[in-house]
């Protein structure tokens, strides 16, 4: 019995689908759904050390990490620019979770000198977790030249906060972790780093740096007992996103952080929160099935609409 060309092509296509499913889809399902849902975190973060250091710790995702880690028994070093907010958050966490707290008030837009103050504040602590959360974004989507002309210092600030803070904090704390042969570094990037993001080009570019830096840092220090996790949140109900109401696509900071900690150890880069993961998958599918220019143009139009609404509201409020 001979096999027709049609049957051969069908068999090869089926084999290709099975291969893709086994080598791509199954690992994705395990990392994003099966593992976290049925087995929980692969890593016992509490065994990393006694202290956690969190930047941007007084609001949003940073504050949620502070609460989540304090609940696990970590003493906390909280770093942010507002001393009154730091004092309030530290007092509340100390009362709620009976842990020790230290606060360091610095403005990450002020250049490299601030890291001397941070270094002095963390000296001698057995730091097991570093959360690089501090970040700054555009007030609303805007063209690159317009944003620069409106605030020339903006470029310097966004790079100082979103990039320099991550590299400098890692440089300060990694030696402690390497010496102790264990530690977790959580770098907060953004879904903006991995999808088209016109009108937020400097922000998305800075977050893409965090994404790439995290992957290569993990490769360098995995053998030293260090786990690096780069999370890529989409919209979360925070002051930065200017979204107050939560829904399936816009979780609260506490919900997002719980998802991120639950997936810790499975993969270096992750959207963490499942609906945000599906958003990334959907946009990638648009790229693959239709074409990248179509996807980019689709996102561009959405951001243009947001820009128009923001400018209209600003004009009405004058």
C-alpha positions in Angstrom: 0.0 0.0 0.0 1.5 3.3 -1.1 1.2 6.6 0.8 0.0 9.5 -1.2 1.6 12.9 -1.2 -1.5 14.2 0.5 -1.3 11.6 3.3 2.4 12.3 3.8 1.8 16.0 4.1 -1.0 15.4 6.5 1.2 13.2 8.7 4.0 15.7 8.7 1.6 18.5 9.6 0.2 16.5 12.5 3.7 15.6 13.7 4.6 19.3 13.6 1.5 20.2 15.6 2.3 17.5 18.2 5.9 18.6 18.4 4.9 22.3 18.9 2.3 21.3 21.6 4.8 19.1 23.5 7.8 21.5 23.3 5.9 24.9 23.5 2.3 24.7 24.7 2.8 22.1 27.5 5.7 24.0 29.1 3.8 27.2 28.9 0.7 25.7 30.5 2.9 24.2 33.3 4.7 27.5 34.0 1.7 29.8 33.9 -1.2 27.7 35.0 -0.6 24.1 36.2 2.5 24.7 38.3 1.4 27.8 40.2 -2.2 26.7 40.6 -1.6 23.1 41.8 1.9 23.2 43.3 2.4 26.9 44.4 5.8 28.6 44.4 8.8 26.4 43.5 10.9 28.5 45.9 10.6 28.9 49.6 11.3 32.6 49.7 11.2 32.7 53.5 14.5 30.7 53.7 16.4 33.4 51.7 17.1 35.6 54.7 15.6 37.8 57.4 15.3 41.1 55.5 13.6 42.3 52.3 14.5 45.6 50.7 11.7 47.3 48.6 12.0 50.4 46.5 9.0 52.5 45.8 7.5 51.0 48.9 4.8 53.5 49.9 2.2 53.0 47.1 0.8 50.5 44.7 2.8 47.3 43.8 5.7 48.2 46.1 3.4 48.6 49.1 1.7 45.3 48.3 5.1 43.6 48.2 5.9 45.1 51.6 2.7 43.7 53.1 3.0 40.3 51.4 6.7 39.9 52.5 6.0 41.1 56.1 3.1 38.6 56.3 5.7 35.9 55.5 7.8 37.2 58.4 10.4 39.3 56.7 11.8 42.4 58.3 11.6 45.3 55.8 13.8 48.1 54.5 11.3 50.5 52.9 12.8 53.0 50.4 10.9 55.9 48.8 11.1 59.7 48.5 8.3 60.7 50.9 9.4 60.5 54.6 5.9 61.0 56.0 4.5 58.2 53.8 7.4 55.9 54.7 6.8 56.5 58.4 3.1 55.8 58.1 3.6 52.6 56.0 6.4 51.3 58.3 4.3 51.9 61.5 1.2 50.2 60.0 3.2 47.1 58.8 5.0 46.9 62.2 1.7 46.9 64.0 0.0 44.5 61.7 2.7 41.9 61.2 5.1 42.4 64.2 8.2 42.7 62.1 11.1 45.2 62.3 11.2 48.0 59.7 13.8 50.5 58.5 13.1 53.4 56.3 15.3 55.3 53.9 14.0 58.4 52.2 15.7 59.1 48.9 14.6 60.5 45.5 15.8 58.2 42.8 15.9 61.2 40.3 18.8 62.7 42.3 21.7 60.8 40.9 24.2 58.3 42.2 24.9 60.0 45.5 21.7 58.6 47.0 23.2 55.1 46.9 25.7 56.0 49.6 22.8 56.7 51.9 21.1 53.4 51.0 24.3 51.5 51.4 24.7 52.9 54.9 21.1 52.0 55.8 21.3 48.4 54.8 24.8 47.7 56.2 25.1 44.4 58.1 21.6 43.1 57.3 21.0 39.5 56.1 19.0 40.5 53.0 17.2 37.7 51.3 14.9 39.6 48.9 15.3 42.7 46.8 12.3 44.2 45.1 13.2 46.8 42.5 9.8 48.4 42.1 10.3 52.2 42.0 9.3 53.5 38.6 8.0 56.5 36.7 5.9 56.8 33.6 4.4 59.5 31.4 1.5 61.5 32.8 -0.3 60.5 29.6 0.7 59.0 26.2 2.7 61.5 24.2 4.9 61.9 21.2 8.6 61.7 22.1 9.5 65.2 20.9 6.5 66.8 22.6 7.2 65.1 25.9 10.9 66.2 25.7 10.0 69.8 24.9 7.4 70.0 27.7 9.9 68.7 30.3 13.5 68.3 29.1 14.5 66.7 32.5 12.0 64.0 31.9 14.4 61.8 30.0 17.0 62.0 32.7 14.4 61.2 35.4 12.8 58.2 33.7 16.2 56.6 33.0 17.5 57.4 36.5 14.4 55.9 38.2 13.6 53.0 35.9 17.1 51.9 34.9 19.7 53.2 37.3 17.8 52.3 40.3 17.7 48.6 39.2 21.3 48.3 38.4 22.6 50.2 41.4 20.4 48.4 43.9 21.5 45.1 42.4 25.1 46.2 42.7 24.6 47.1 46.4 22.8 43.9 47.4 24.0 41.1 45.2 27.3 40.8 47.0 25.4 40.1 50.2 23.4 37.4 48.5 26.4 35.9 46.7 28.3 35.7 49.9 25.3 33.9 51.6 24.8 31.7 48.4 21.0 32.5 48.3 18.7 35.4 47.5 15.8 36.6 45.4 15.8 39.6 43.2 12.4 40.8 41.9 12.6 43.4 39.1 9.3 45.1 38.2 9.2 45.7 34.5 6.0 46.1 32.5 4.0 44.5 29.7 4.9 47.7 27.9 8.4 46.1 27.5 7.2 43.3 25.4 4.4 44.7 23.3 4.2 47.7 20.9 4.0 50.9 23.0 4.2 54.0 20.8 3.6 57.3 22.6 5.2 55.7 25.7 8.5 55.0 24.0 11.0 56.1 26.7 9.0 54.3 29.4 8.6 51.1 27.4 12.3 51.3 26.4 13.4 51.6 30.0 11.3 48.7 31.0 12.7 46.6 28.1 16.1 47.2 29.6 14.9 45.8 33.0 13.5 42.8 31.1 16.8 42.0 29.3 19.0 42.9 32.3 17.0 40.4 34.5 17.4 37.5 32.1 21.1 37.9 31.7 21.6 38.6 35.4 19.9 35.3 36.2 22.2 33.5 33.8 25.3 35.0 35.5 24.2 34.3 39.1 22.0 31.2 39.0 25.0 29.0 40.0 25.5 31.3 43.0 22.0 30.4 44.4 20.4 33.7 43.2 16.9 33.6 41.7 15.9 36.6 39.5 12.3 37.2 38.6 11.2 39.9 36.2 7.5 40.7 36.4 5.7 42.4 33.5 2.4 43.8 34.9 -0.2 45.2 32.6 -2.6 47.7 34.1 -2.9 47.5 37.9 -5.1 49.8 39.9 -2.4 52.1 41.2 -1.6 55.8 41.2 0.8 55.4 38.3 -1.9 53.8 36.1 -4.5 56.4 37.2 -6.9 53.5 37.5 -8.9 53.2 40.7 -11.5 50.5 39.9 -10.4 46.9 39.7 -11.7 44.3 37.3 -10.5 41.1 35.7 -7.9 42.9 33.6 -7.0 45.5 36.2 -6.3 43.8 39.5 -5.5 45.4 42.8 -1.8 45.6 43.7 -2.4 42.9 46.4 -3.9 40.5 43.8 -1.1 41.1 41.4 1.7 40.6 43.9 0.1 37.4 45.2 0.1 36.0 41.7 3.7 37.1 41.1 4.9 35.5 44.3 3.0 32.3 43.5 4.8 31.9 40.2 8.3 32.6 41.7 10.9 30.1 40.6 9.1 28.9 37.5 10.5 31.4 35.0 12.6 34.5 34.9 10.2 36.6 32.9 6.5 36.6 33.5 3.4 38.7 33.3 2.5 36.7 36.5 -1.2 37.6 36.5 -3.0 35.3 34.1 -5.2 37.8 32.3 -2.0 39.9 31.6 -0.3 36.8 30.3 -3.3 36.2 28.0 -3.0 39.8 26.8 0.6 39.3 25.8 -0.3 36.0 24.1 -3.1 37.7 22.2 -0.9 40.5 20.9 1.8 38.0 19.9 -0.8 35.9 18.0 -1.9 39.1 16.2 1.8 39.5 15.1 2.2 35.9 14.0 -1.2 35.4 12.3 -1.7 38.8 10.7 1.5 41.0 10.8 3.5 43.1 13.2 2.5 46.5 11.6 -1.2 45.6 12.1 -0.6 45.0 15.8 1.5 48.1 16.3 -1.1 50.2 14.5 -3.9 48.7 16.6 -2.1 49.6 19.9 -1.1 53.0 18.5 -4.7 53.9 17.8 -5.7 52.9 21.4 -3.0 55.1 22.9 -3.9 58.0 20.6 -7.4 57.9 21.9 -6.1 57.9 25.5 -3.9 60.9 24.6 -6.8 62.8 23.1 -9.0 62.2 26.2 -6.2 63.3 28.5 -5.5 66.5 26.6 -9.3 67.3 26.5 -9.6 66.8 30.2 -6.5 69.0 30.8 -8.1 71.7 28.7 -11.4 71.5 30.5 -9.7 71.7 33.9 -7.8 74.9 33.2 
